[in-house]
């Protein structure tokens, strides 16, 4: 598989995007294609590297009537293309309105007895003045007409084609009547002229597009806000002095100086100093965090007060902030499953509308209503129909939702993940590092069969030295704190998720969980009574065996995170089923679950068994979100409908998950679920009104109410309704910018 990004330009509606997607998707060798109407970014997955389909991409896209270029990633600076396009659209709109005002005066003046040229020559001057002003307005907005005609010529009409047919036919019919009247030397019925309608249609369309463009810039403000957190240079400590270095020249292991009022430019570890860092732009947490030597810092955080020297670990595109920006961009680019229906409708929408307009025109002619009346109905159908509202319904809500999530410290990797969040009914938590602090400590040392506590700790520390497991680290650190010697170990053998075997001072030892002891033929039945009280209090035994029999146990306990109970209670209020899935023993797991009000516990689970438990729940009909932070959680995170990892977790866990919580607390899970629900609610509203608008608007414009009630729709009103429909979807989506989770303490 090979993935490549392209930029498609020249699209004006969802029908355009659907057409390009279908054309590219039919190329042999293309696995999948996703095109974002808002950004123009098209992601194509080829079945093999160097696929022949790559060479035909430009040809296929250009044949569909659009332009193709390679997508270039970069950080915007100064005025970007969106701002330039907005400025140009604003200038066109201003001139269109300035010309439209005298046109409306000339066309509406006689009806209201406003002062106007009189006499035969005065009337002709009025009519030709309307024609010239309308022609100028159409010329200013010719991009719609030119593109619409071009798409018609390729037999692939889009929304611009509807505008071109509607406004163009209104103008040309009026010009035909004027020229015919002059040649015949007779009068022209001014009620049959639609110059003001032709001009008003394109002006209203221009207004709608201008406001859409401004609103879209607001939807993309989250990404730009994150980009603005990146400082352009950093102070590097070199040879005893500070030196300003451009950000793209920083290297791993550089010593970075961060002063009060500056942002941290890299991910790294503090080597000197202390400061209060504001992480709110990345995590959503409002209170500054005190940092000192040994603490880790992430790029983009703001130094409110203090002085730091930071050893760079991740720079440039590898930094946390750069990865956040990529995730938000990718999520906005991706397509939610709920959008597929709208995409299918958009592909056939414009041809269907043209057919309905022609049918309305023919039916009213056949009914004897006259050419002008029939033409007005056809124009109204063309300009009231709006494929844009269908195409914008989902992507603009996704873009705003993922942007808002980024500000709250909730990173969604795809639109599908955001939608799936809203459907979750079961939340499965890993215990260690997710619900607990993840920093276990030794609370008791219980030797057996002639060993003393110090000797047991020395052996355990020897076996656990170099271990990356939190429990192993706790044992080793406890031995160091007691200033016990760390003995050398030979024949070391590690069984992930179970235990370690090795030889210390010529004697074989094993350390691990009860299942590992049973595998080694060591029975602990008689000794278990001594451990139960500790286990009931939440401690976990780490068993040590010597030469086939028990040598003792080390009791290790981890403390709950301060907000774990609040997180579980809030999820229950949201009617979620909450499950704890842990490799810990049943007694310890039950104790923790009781403290957290969790009713369902699955304990003694090996790392490779977690994924199978998730799959069993999903086969039973549950829609599962798995929450974890460790390497052993990665398979379960990947197979759950939604995988959620905490920022404190490993890189593998974060790569395997769909949602990354920048906050290191489980309350963020409830916040993410509420964001997913809010976003899907907005999408459903948008899609409902999009379908409802077109379902009601098109028959009304065609004259469905005229026989019974004498009600018709003026083409100008139809154009205004079309523009307003798109704006309603945009403004409805922008409500997500103010989304705030509703959680109880």
N, C-alpha and C positions, 0 to 999 in steps of 0.2 A: 504493500500500500504506500502511496505517496500523496501528501496533501500540499495544495498550493493555493495561495490567495490572489485574487484578481480585483481590479476596479472596473466596474461597468458604469459608464456614463450615458446620459441621454434618456434615462427612465423618468417618467412623470406619474406613473400610477402603479397599482398592484398588478394590473393586467400585464404591464411591461415586465415586471419581475417574474411573474408566473411563466410568461412566454420564454424568457431567457433560460429559466431553470429547466423548462421542458426540453428546449432545443439542446442545451448542453447535456442534460441527463440522458438523451437518446444516443449520444456518441458512444461508440463501442470502446470499452476500456474505462468508462467513468463509473465509479462505484456509487457516489452520492454527490449532490450539489446543494448548497444553501446560499441564497442571495438575500441580502438585507436591503430593502428599498430605501431606508433612511440614510445608510452610509454608502451604498453602492458597492459594498464589499461582498465578493462572491468566493466562497470556500469550496474547492473541488477536490474530492478524494479519488485518485486514480488507482486502478487495481494493481498496477505494477509501476516500478520506477522507469522513467523514460518512455511512458506510454505514448503511442502514436497519436492518441486523442489530444495531447497537449499542442501539437502542431496545427490542429484544426480549430482550436478554441476561437481565435480571432475571426476566422472565416464564418463560423456558425453564429457568433454574436453579432457581427456586422450584417449578416444576411437577415437577422431578426430586426435590424434597424438601429443598433446601438454600437457603442465603441468600447473596446477592451484594452486594458493596460495592466501591467503588474502592480500589485498592491505594495506600497512602500510604507513600512512602519517607521514612525518617527514622532518626536515630541513637538507639538505645534509651538510656534513662536510668532509674535507680532500678529498681524491680521491673517487668519487662515482663510481657506477657500469658502467656508460657510459664510463668514462675515463679508467677504467680497461679493458673493452671490446675493446676500441680503441687501447690501448697499445698492447693487445694480437693480434689484427688484424694487427697492424703495423708490429709486429715481424714476423708473418706468411708471410706478403706481402714481406718483405725484403728478407727472405730466399727463397721465391718462385721466385723472380726476379734474385737472385744470381744463382739459379739452372737453370733458364730459359735461361740465356745468353749462357752458353756452349751448351745447347740443341739446341738453334737456330743456333749456329756456326756449330754444327755437321750436322744438317738437311739442312742448306742453303749453307754450304761450297762447296760441289761438284758442285752446280749450278753456283757459282761465281769463281770457280777454286781457292778457298782458300786452304792453306796447310792443308792436312788431311792424315790419315793413308791410304796407298795404298795396293794393292794386295788383294787377296781374304779374308785373315784373317783380314786385315785392314778394309775392308768394313763391315765384320761381327762385328768387334769391334765397329765400328761407329754406326751400327744399334742397337746393344744391349746397347751401351752407351746411345742412345736416349731413349730406352725403360726404362732403369733404372732411368735416370733423370726425365722422365715423371712420372714414378711410385712414385718417391720421392715427386714431386710437388703435385700429386694427394693425397698422404698420408698427406702432410701438410694441405691441404684444404679438408680433408676427411669429415668435418662436413656437407658440402653441399651434398656429395655423400651419407653419412649414412642417413641423414634426408630425402633426396630425395627418397631413396630406401624404407625407413620405411613408408613414405607417400604412395608410390606406393603399398606397401603390404596391406595397409588399404583401398585401392581403393579410396584414396583421394589425388591425386597428386597435388603438388604445384610447385613453381618456382624451388626449389631445385631438384625436380624430372626431370624437363626439363634439368637442368645442368648435373644431374647424368646420364641420358640417353644419352645426347649428348657427353659429354666428356668420359663417360665410354665405350660407343660403339666404339668411335674412338680409344681408347686405346686397348680395347679387340680385335678389328679387326686387328690392327697392330701386337699385340702379336700372334694372330692366324696365320697371314702370316709369321711371323718370325719363329715360331715353325714348321709350315708346310714346309717352305723352308729348314730348317736345316734337318728335317727328310727325305725330298726328295733329299737332297744334291744339290739342284738347287739354282738359284739366286732369289732374291726378288726385285720386281719393287718398288724402293724407292718412286715413285710418288703416290703409293697407300697407303703409310704409313702416319698416321695422329697423330704421337706422339706429334709433336710440337703444333698441333691444340688442342689436348686434354689438354696439359699443359697450353697453352696460354689462353684457355677458362676459366679455374678455376682461373688463375692468374689475368686476367682482371676482372672477377667477384669479386675476393678478393679486387682488387684495387677500384672498384666501391663501394663496401660495406664500405670499409675503409673511402673513401671520403664522402659517405653518412652519416656515423656515425659522422664524424667531422662536417659536415654541420648541422646535426641535433642538435649537441651541441650548435651551434650558434643560431638555432631557439629557443632553450630553454633558451638562455642567459637572456631574459627579466625576467623570473621567478627567476633565480639565482641572477640577479642583484638586484631584490627586496629583496630577502632573505639576501643578503649582507648588506642591509640597517639596519638590525636588530642587535643592539649591544648585546653582550653576557652577559653583566651585567650593572647594573645601580647604581648610587650613591644615597642612601636613607638617608635623614636627620632624625636622630633619637637621642633624648636626647641631642640636641645641637651639634652633630657631624655627619660627613659624614661616611657612611659605605657602602662598595661595596657589592651588593647583586646580585646573579644570576638572570637572567631575569625571569625564571620560578618560582621564589619565591616571585615575587612582588605581592602586594595585592592592591585592590581598596582602595583609601584614603591615600596610602603611599605618603610622600612628597619627590619628586625626584629632585635632583640637576642636572642641565645641564650647563656645562661650555663651554667656547669657544673651538671649535674643536670637540665637542661631538655631537652625534645624540640623539634626543629625543626618549626614549624607550617606552613611553606609550602615550595614548590619555589623555588629561587632561586640567586643567585650571591653568593659571599662578597665583600664590599667591604673588610672590615677584620678583622684578628685571625686566630688559628689555634686549632685544637682537634682532639681525637681523637674522632671520631664512631663510635658503635656502630650499624652498619647490619644487625645480625643478624636483627632482627625482620622485615626486608623482603627481605633477600637470602639469609639462612641462613649468611652468612660470620661466623665467630666473632671474628675479629681486628678491633679498631678501625681506622679509616682516618684518617690524618692529612690535615687539610684546611687550606688557607690562602687568602689573597686570590686571586680569580680562579677558584677551584674551584666547581663546582656542588654543591648539597646538595638532598636530597629530603625531603619531609615525613615525619615519624614517626621519623626517626633521632635517637639519643640522644647528647647531648653529655657524654662521660665527663669531659673535662677541657679547659678553655679558654674563650675568650670570642670571640664572632663577631658581626659585623653582616652581615646578609643582605639583599640587594635582592630583594624578592618578584617572581617571574615568573608563578607559578601559585598561586592561592589557592582555598580552599573546595572546591567539587566538581570543579575542574579539576586539583587537585593529584594527584601520583602515588599517594599513599596512598588518597585518595578513589576514584580510578579502580581501584585494586587491590580495594577493598571491593566496588565494583560488579561487577567481573569475577568475584570469588569467589561473590557472590550469584547472578549470572546463570548461572554454571556449575552451582551446586547446584540452580537452578530448572529447568535444561534436562534433556532426557531422552535417554539413550543409545539407539542403535538396538537394542541387545540387550534393552532393556526392553519392546519392542513386543509380543513373544510373551506375556510375563506380563500385559500390559494386555489383550490379546485374551482370554486365559483368564479373567481376573478378571471381565470383563463377563458371562460366562455361568456363572461359578462358583457363585454363591449359588443361582440357580434350579435348577441341576443338583443341588446338595447337598440342597435341599428335596425334590426328586423322589426322590433316593436314600433319604432318610429315610422318606418315605411308602411307598416300595416295600419297604424293610426291615420297616416296621411291618405292612404288609399280608401280606408273605410269612410272617412269624413267626406272625401270627394264623391264617393259613391252615394253617400247620404244626401248629397246636394247642398252641402254647407258652403261651398265656394273654395277656390284655391287658397286665398289668403287665410281663411279660418283653418283649413287642413294643414297648411304650412306652419301656422303658429303652434298647433298641437304637436306636430312632429318636432319642431325646434324645442318646445318645452320638455318633451320626453328626452331628447338628446342631452340637454344641459342640466336637467335635474338629477339624472342618474349619476351615481358616484362610486366607481370602483375603488377610489382612494380610501374612502371611509372603511371599506372592508379590509384593505391592505394595511391600513395604519392601526387597526383595532388592537392587534396583538403586539407587534414589535415595539410600538411607542410605550405601551404599558410595561413591557419587559425591560426596556431600556431605563425607564424611570425607576422601576422597582429594584433592579440590580444596582443602580446608582445610589438609591436611598439605602439599600442594604450595605453597600460599601461604607457609607458614612456612619452606619450603626455597628460596623465591625463584623458584618455578615457578608462573606464573599460567595456568590453563587457562580459556579463554573459554567452553567448553561441555562437556557430558558426552560428546557425540559425539567431540570432539577427544581427550579422555582415552582413550576406547575405541580410536579410530583409532591413537593412539600405540602401543598394545600390539601392533598388527598390522604396524607398519613393518618393512621389511626392507632399505631403501635410504636412506642419509642423504646428501643433497647439500649441500655447503658452498659458500657464496660465499667468496672469498678475502679481499679487502680489508675490514678492520674486523671480520671474523668470525674468521678464523684468524690474521690479522695484527693488529697494534696499531691500524692505520688512520691512522697518522701518518707518511707517507712523508717521506724526506729526500733532498736532492740529494747524490749521491756522486761525480758526475763531470760536467764540462761539456766536450763534444767539438765544437768549431767546425769549419766547412768553408768552402772557397772564399773565403778572404781575411778572414773574420770572426774576431775574437778572442773569448775566453771572456766578458769583461765585456760586450762589445757584444751577444753572443748572450743573456746573462742579462737585459740591459736590455729587449731586444725581447720575450723570453718573459714577463717580469714585466709588461710593458705589456699584452700580450694576456690574461694570466691574472688581472689585478687584478679583484677582485670575484667571482672564481670560487668556487663552493661545493664543487668537487670536491677531494678530499684531495691529489691530485697537483698540481693548479693552485695550491692554497694553499701546498704545499711549495715550489714554484718562486718564488712571490711572496715568501714569508718568507725564502728564501735570498738573494734580491736585496736585501731590506731589511737582512739581517744583514751583507751585504758593503757596505752603505751606497751602493748604486748608485742613480742617479736613475731614477725610474719615468716613462717617456716617455708623452705623451698618445697615444691611439689613436683612429682614426676608422673609420667603415664597419664596425663590429664585427658579425660574424655567427657565431653559435654553433650547431653541429650536435651535439645531445646524444649522448654515447657515442662521438663520433668526434674532434671537434676544434673549433678556432676560427680564423676568418679576420679580418684587419683590416689597416688601413693605419697604419704608424708612420713619421713624418717623410716622408710622401709615398710610401713604398715599401710595396707589398703583401706581407704575410707570412701564413703559415699555421702552425699548431701543432697537433699531435695524434698519432694512432696511424698505423700503416703503411697501413691501408686508406684513411684520409682523404688521406694523401699520394698514393696511387695514383689516387684520385678526381680529385685536382688535377693529375694528370699528372707528378708528381715521382718520379723513379726513385732508389732507394737501394741498388741491388744492389751497386755497387762499394764503398760505405761500410760495408755490413753486417759485414764482417770485423772492423772495429775495435770493434764493439759486443758481439760474441759472448762474449768473456771476462766482461764485466760481466753479461751476461744469464745465463751459466752460474752466476754467483754470486748470482743472485736479483734483479738490478736490471732495471728496465724502461726502455726508451728512450722519451723524449718528443721526437718529431721536429719540427724547425723548417725550414720552406721559405721561400725568398725568390725572387720573380719567376720561379717555375717551376722552380727547381733547389734542391738541398739547401743549407741554411745551417748545419746542425749538429744535434746531439742532446744532450739533457740526461738523464743516467742517474739514475733515482729508485729508491730501495729502501725497502722496508717491512720491519720486523722481526716475527717470529712472536710470538704471545702465549706466555707461559711454559708454559701448560698445554695448548696446541694438540696437541702430540704425544701427551700423556697421554690427551686426549679421543679422538683417532683410535684409539689402541691399545685403549682400553676398549671402543669401539664394535666393533672387530674381534673382541674377545673375546666380545662378545654376538652374534657371527656376522652382523654388519651389513656390507652392501656400502657402501663409503664412496667418494664421488665429489667432486672439486673442480670447480666450475663458475665460470669467471672470464672477464672481458673482457681479461685480460692476455695477453701474447704467449706462444707455446708454450714457448720456452726458459725464460723466467722461471717460468712455471707448473709446468713439469716439475721445475725445481730445488726449488721449494717443496714439491711433492708428494713428492719423494724424501726430503727432510728429515722430512716428516710420515708417511712410510710409506703414502702414498696411492697406490694402483696405477692408478686411473682418473682421467684429467684431460680436461676439455673446455675448451679455451682459445679466445681470440680471439672471444668471444661478445658480441654487442651486447646492450644492456639489454633491448630488445624481443624478443630471441631466447631469453632464458633460460627464459621460460615454455614455449616450444615444445619445448625440450630436456626439460623436466620431463614434458610431456605425452607425448613419445615414449617415455620410460622407463615411464610408467604404462600406455601402450598395449601395451608389451611384457610387461606383467604385474607390474612392480615396484610395491611399495607405498612411496611416496616421502615422506620428510620433508625439506623444504627449509629450510635455515638461512641467514639473511641479516640485514643491518642497514641497508641503504641504500634510497633511493628507487627505484633501478634494480632492486632485488630484489622490490619489491611485487607485480608481476604473477606472478612465479614462486611467491612465498609464497602468493598467493591460489589458484593453480590446483593446487598440491600437495595430496595427501591431508591432510598436516599441515604447516602453515607455522609455523616457529619463528623468532622474532626476539629479538635481544639488547636489553637496556634501553638500551645506548649508541646504538642505532639511531634512525632518524628516526621521527616520529609516523606517517607513511604506512606504513612497514614494520610498525610495531606494530599499526596498525589492520587491515592485510591479513593478519596472522598469526593462527593459532589458539592458539599458546602464546607467552607472553612470559617470557623469562628475565631476572629482575631482576639476576642476576649477569652481569658483562660478560666471561664466559669460556665457551668451547665445551664444557667438561666438564659444564656444566648440561644439555646435550643427552642425554648418557648417563643422567644422573639422572632427567630427565623420562621417558625411555623406560622405565626401571626402575619409576618410579611408575605409569606407564600399565599395564605388565604386572602389577604387584602389585594394582592396583585391579580390573582385569578378572578376575584370578585369584579375588579375593574375591567378585566378582559371580557368577562361574560357580559357585563353591562355594555361595553363597546360593541361587541358582536351583535347583541340583541338589537341595539338602536341602529346599527348599520343595516342589518337585514330588514328591520321594521321600517326604516326610512325609505329604502329602495322599494320595498313591497307596497307601501302606501303611496309614495311619491310618484312612481312611474305611471300607475293607472290614473292617478289624479291629473297628472300632466297630459296624459293621452285623451282626457275628456270624459272619463267614466261617469262623472257626476252631471255632465251637461244635459243629457236627455231628461233626467228626473228633476234636477234643481236649477239648471241653467248656469252652473258654476264652471268656469274655466280658469286656467292658470296662465298668467302672463309669463312669457319667456324670461323677462327680467326677474320676476319673483322666483322662478324656477332656478335661475342662476344663483340668486342670493341664498336660496335654500341649500343648494349643493355646496356652496362655500361654507355655510354655517354648519353643515353636517360634519365635515372634516374637522372644523375647529372644535366642535363639541367633543369629538373623540379625543383630540389633543388635550384640551383643557381638563377633561375628565381624568385622563391619565396623569396629568400633572398634579392631581390631588395627592398622588402617592409621595410627592416630595415632602409633604408634611406628616407622613405616617409616623406614629409613635406607638410602640408596643404598650399594651395595657396589662401590666403584671401587678400582682399583689406581693407585698413584702413577705 
